């Protein structure tokens, strides 16, 4: 029975390569998913609430035939959607 003297060194090198690959490319983390949901939520909530407050102020200062509050809430949701979409595209491009 002949033994290859380089076999243990090759096994160690292969195992080291696998360990390095796992360290460099970690799998998906549940905490990262929760963080993503939080970022998307804040990206939509902040412009929406800001639009609501600005709309309430404009309804008192410059009343119109339409509701500034509703218009700016809708505008905040749209802007928040664009911010969230841009953030998701940026994060998805890093994979």
Buried (B, 14 or more C-beta within 10 A) or exposed (E): EEEEEEEEEEEEEEEEEEEEEEEEEEEEEEEEEEEBEEBBEEBBEBBBEBBBEBBBEBBEEEEEEEBBBEBBBEBBBBBBBEBBEEBBEEEEEEE
